[in-house]
């Protein structure tokens, strides 16, 4: 929470950080904060009390808010990769394309897509019939653990979820991969070894976070297996619900020289 709030404050009050890249990083921090607020409090209560009671409507609400933040993060990472692609591969047109109006439109469109796609899958859970089983072996109300409690046919719900998840995950992943391939091709043209190493270092850090985030989500929602260990499922969930929001500010923002200089100026 502190890391992400620090990023939001620095980008808001420092004029040197009023650029599209830091604007998108600020939005990513907002998404990380929302996700942490949805997941972590109930997770901590569950761990401390060795269980936590939540009404069904509360469980469905948590599932919806969690899914929206995850979808939003997928779309924000895609927007950020497109921003870096333009900055590195087409710098002459960057300022004319990535103006404030266009950046705001991208963020609004990301929110609208996240808010409009997710209800389709959440409604399939809310309309399930739940019988005697009421214990979720998980630390939050996730989609497939919740479906396991249903005593009605869940095959259609699973197919629908995998379809929607594939669209929300694979299409942005293709865009991100294509952007970074073009960026890597452009970096290879840099004659300075120091400049090339610095650029590759930045890209590799970003790609590491993207790989963890998308890899765990794809394994969990696009290619789920019924015989998957519950312990492995929880571990994968921890990676994209707790670990990713924690390391995002460090990888994307706080390592930036501009961000460090802004922090030093405020402290001074």
Helices and strands as residue ranges (DSSP letters): H 2-13, G 15-17, H 20-49, H 56-89, H 91-97, H 100-126, H 143-147, H 155-187, H 193-217, I 218-222, H 230-238, I 239-243, H 244-248, I 249-254, H 257-267
